[in-house]
Amino acid sequence: MTRKVTANISLSLDGRTNGAGGDYDMSWIVPHAITEGARDHMIRVTEPATTALLGRKNYQGFGGFWPAVADDENASPQDRAFSRWLNEVDKVVFSSTLIEAQWQNSRIVDAEPADVVKQLRAEEGGDIIVLASSSVIKALLAADEIDCLSITLDPEVVGGGARLFEDGLPVSSWKLSDSTPTESGALCLLYDRVRS
């Protein structure tokens, strides 16, 4: 059984992964990420994965918040479950500058994401998921190494910022396998890669 690679990310209606303020301009995502529907979707897409791929910025951001949530009695059950999963999952961090990985079950690789994914696919394990790291997702889209796109489409136009789908990507076809609206009006979409 081949390990499936899922890319999980939030996008604005104008196709942005962040706002005009740069990498950390993502406050528009928060109201949509904390709904019951979005939390349930996150559990659904991460549960089958035994390996998580992260870029340096997301690794450091997630690592500064998520490890302690597992034991936070005030956190939602889904957030606690996601935190437990994140703490236990094999985390592969793409970075040319990080020296050591502080978070348990983490390893740093300074390599092309597509090469690492090909190697991981040859190993035993569950699915592989890219957690919101657009640089890693873009590299894998360019190499046609993504099997499922998990997109939370937030009903926001942010007017600037980075795009996930840039010109020059190889042509590909996708089939909608699930569409779930959330309480905030966001849509959790799952698209499977159609290969001939």
Salt bridges, closest charged atoms under 4 A:
ASP14 OD2 - ARG16 NE 3.80
ASP23 OD2 - LYS57 NZ 2.39
ASP79 OD2 - ARG39 NH2 2.98
ASP90 OD2 - ARG107 NH2 3.30
ASP144 OD1 - ARG193 NE 2.95
ASP144 OD2 - ARG195 NH1 3.02
GLU145 OE1 - ARG121 NE 2.94
ASP147 OD2 - ARG121 NH1 2.89
ASP147 OD1 - ARG195 NH2 3.25
GLU156 OE2 - HIS32 NE2 2.71
GLU166 OE2 - LYS138 NZ 2.96
ASP178 OD2 - ARG44 NH2 3.16
